[in-house]
Amino acid sequence: MNEIVEEKLDKNNNLIYQKDSIGYEKWWEFDKNNNEIHYKYSVGKEYWKKYDKNNNKIYYKDFKKEEWWEYDKNNNVVHFKDSFGFEIWKKYDKNNNEIYYKDSKNKETIQKYDKNNNLIYYKNKNDRRFLEKWMEYDKNNNLIYYKDSDGREEIKEYNKNNNLVYHKYPFAEYWYEYDENNNEIHCKNSLGSLYWKKYDENNRLIYYKNCSGEEKWYKYYESGEQCNISKEEYNEIEFRKKEKEYLSRTKCLR
């Protein structure tokens, strides 16, 4: 078995040398800000890196390629290129959201955001595909409307706890119900009910039933691992739980 037999650290506890039981060796070098600037492996791999004053990587080189990065004043990448001729250009809004992307392979995207940094518009065009998207949000930043240039349109509604209660797709509508702990307990669509769920006092799923009548019951080990059980065992667990609650209430009344 290959094991590490020797290691060296610099004064900042950066690993700078390592040797294993086979005899393979690795070396690292770091700049004054503890950024890795050089790595070498005795079997051939080697690379170099450079960083700007904000510790952003601006240069990378190995035996196969070179890469360069440029940043704006907020440390966002605005330009990238490599030695193979591939390049990327980016722009950002005042909140550092990416609003423009273009690369040398003719991919181009435009994005817009609202005051809460929610994406409200997206446009993508390249040699293979053109796509536009529009989004709207409620006061709690929940997505309530979606439309794209392919003709897809969706509408969503939420309750006061921000749980999704209604979702309309191009060819279907769904409604959702929740318990007092915000666990989803029922889902139906325009054709009827799809499934029902129940949870224990720790908000863990203990019962599931689908529209075909298939039922599943669950319990949990002390480790938290879920386990499938029979209906009879489930009913026994629920009976003991109710019995315990009853005895507890009776005791309090004495």
N, C-alpha and C positions, 0 to 999 in steps of 0.2 A: 504493500500500500504506500502510495506517495505521500510523504509528510513534510511539513516545513521544519527545517533543521536550524535555520539561522535567519534572523531579522534585525534590521537596524532602523532606528528612528532619528529624525533630526531634532533640534532643540524645541520645535513646535509640535512634536509628537506625530509628524507626518512620516508614514512608512517610506523609506528611501532605498531599502535593499531587502531582498528576500531570496533565500536559497532552499530548494527542496532536497529530499533524500536521493533523487535521481541525479542531481547535479545541475538542474536547470536554475538559472538566475534571472532576477528582475531588478531593474533600477528605476527610481523615480527622482525627478527634480521639481522643486516648487519655487515660486517667486516669493517676494517679501510679504505678500498677502495670502500665502498658502494656497495659491492656485497651482494646479499641476501644469508644468510647462514642458516636461520631457518624460517619456517612458521608453524603456528598452527591455526586450525579452531576449534571452540568450539564444533562443531558437529562431530569431529573425524579425519578430514584430517590433516596430519602433515608430513613435510619432512625436510631434512637437506642437505646442500650443502657445498662443500669445493672448494677452488680455488688455483691456483699456483701464483707465484710472478708476472705473466703476466696477471692475472685475467682470466685465462682459467679455466673453470669448470673441476675439476678432480675427484669429488666424488658426488654422489647423493644417498640418502636413504629415503625410505618411509616405510609404513607398509607392502608393497608387494614385494619390490625389492631393490637391490643395484646396482649401476653402477659406473664404473671407466673409466677415460680417460687418455691417455698419449699423449704428443705433441713433435714435433721436435723444433729446435731452431727458426723456423719461425712461430711457433704457429699453425701448421697444425696437425690435429689429426692423429696419427700414430698407435694407438692401443685403442681399446674399448672392454670392457667386462661387462657382467652383472651377477647377482647372479643365473640366470637360465642356465648359461653355454654358452651363445652366445658370440662370439668374432669376432672382425674385425681387420684386419691389412692393413695399407696403406703406400704407398711411393709416393714421389713427385719429380719433377725435380727442377732445380735451379730457375725456375720462379714460383714455387709453384703450378704447374699443377699436378693434381693427375695422376700418371702413373701406379700405381699398387693397386689392391684391392683384398683382400681375406677374406672370413669369414668362420666360423665353420660349415656352411651349404653347403659347397663345391662350393660356387659361387666364381669365380675368373675372374678378368678383367685386361687387359693390354692396356695402351693407350700411344700414342706418339704424340708429338706436333712439329710444325715447329718453326722457330725463332720468328714468330709473335704470338705465342701461339694459333695457329689454330690446331684443332685436325686433324691429318692426318692418324692415324691408331688406330683401336679399335679391341680388341679381347675379347670375352666373352665365358666362358665355365662353365657349371654347369651340374647337373644331368639330366636336361631336354633339354638343347639346347646348340649348339655351333654356334657362329657367329663371322665373321671377317668383318671389314669395312675398305676401303681405301678412302681417300679424297685428293683432290688437290685444290689449290686456286690461284687466279691471284694476281698481285702486289698490288691490293687494298683490298686483303683479302676476296674477294667474292668466294664462293664455285663454282668451275667450273667442277669438276668431282667427281663422287661417284660410288663406286662399293662395293658389299658385297658378301659373300660366298654363299648366296642364289641365286645368279645369277642376282640380280638387278643391273642395270647400268644406270647412269644419266649423262647428259652433259648440262652445262649451259653457256650462254654467256651474257655479259652485255655491255651497251653503256658507253660513256665517263662520264656519271653522275651516274654510278653504278646501273642503272635500269636493271632489268632482261629483255632481249629482245628475248631470245631463251632458250627453255627447252626441252630436249629430254628424254623421259621415255622409258622403254623397249618396249611399244606398242603404243606410241603416241609422237607427236612433237607439241610444242606450240610456237607461236610468239607473241610478245607484242609490242605495240606502246605507246608513251607518248607525252604529250604536252610540251610546253616550260617551264612549272612549274613542270615537272616530275610527272604529274598525268597520270595514265594509261587510255588511251582512246580507245584502240582496242586490242582485243585478237582473234587469230585464231589458228586452228590446221590444221593438214594435210587433214582434210575433208572440211574445210571452216571456215568462220567467226563464232565466238561464241558470242561476245557481243561488244557493243560500249558504250562509256560513254562521258558525257560533264560535265564541272565544271564551277562554277561562279568565279568572281574575287577574292574570298576568298578561292579558291581551294576546294569548297564544291560540292559534286555530285548533279547535277540538272537534269540529263537525263540519262536513261539507256534503252538499247534495246538489246534483245538476239536474237539468231539465229532463233527462232520460230516466230519472229515478235512481241513479247510482248514488250510493251513500258511502261516506268514509268517516271513521271515527279515530280520534287520536288521543294519546296521552304523552306525558313528558317525564323522562328520567331526571334525577337530581342534577345531572350534567347539563340538562337543557335539550338533550337529543330527543327528537320527535319519534314516536313509535305508533304504528297502526295497531288498532285493537278492534275487537268485535263489538257489535251493538250491545250485547249483554254486559260486557265489561264496562262499556261506556255508561250504561244505565245504572250499573252498580256504583260507579264512581260518583255520578250525579246524585244518586240516592244518599250515599254517605255524606256528600257535601251538604245537601239540604238538611239531613238529620243533625249534622254538626251545627249548622246555623240555627236550627230550631232549639237545640239544647242550650246554645249560647244565649238566645233571646229569653228563654224560660228562666235561666239562671239569673239574668239581669233583673227580671221582674220580681224575684223573690226578696 
